């Protein structure tokens, strides 16, 4: 399928989605949200795709939501624009692992999109922030919640209430990004991580993601109970048998996703 605002490429079991509105600094509009949702839905049905990478074209990752599209809308009209408002939830609940590869900037909805992913690789020089307060609104794609969970209440308050940005290095120190890499190597490093993930047992990867994600939604006892259930479930998989047999035979495992 052809998309107007994103590009899709494949390297074996890894699919790369590139936000492609460089003339608008990859700002998220309703067309991009629709393209992203449709592409994710298609890739979710393809068992040969085991991990995804999301990156941006041109000068950065994503400048946020497209203000030109939103400026004249009322609250009712924004609420009706479900394709735009729900894209962050769609990415956040995606069953396959997603690695975000950031460069240049990840601001507003762009940072929210990155925070919906599972691992964030940022190039040196990347600026990250939630500057919505500067135009009279607040983050609406999960930024107040995910940023607080990532960096803590006080740093999140500073960033959201002042609209200030932080560097990739500051973000790494605060726990907001997984690692910082030299400029222009962010996509290469993200692909290495994605290929490593894709080499693991697919069912174990999906359930591991599910278990870690659930840690944010309930109590410790709830999370431990859920983890145990998923752990026991994997003992019924063929990949578990293959993984343990390969370990004992001192050879690389061949995982099939069963």
Secondary structure by P-SEA (a helix, b strand, c coil): cccccbbbbbcccbbbbbbccccccccccaaaaaaaaaaaaaaaacccccbbbbbcccccccccccccccccccaaaaaacccccaaaaaaaacccbbbbbbcccccaaaaaaaaaccbbbbcccbbbbccccccccccccaaaaaaaaaccaaaaaaaaaacccccaaaaaaaccccccccccaaaaaaaaaaaaaaaccaaaaaaaaaaaaacccccaaaaaaaaaaaaaaacccaaaaaaaaaaaaccccccccc
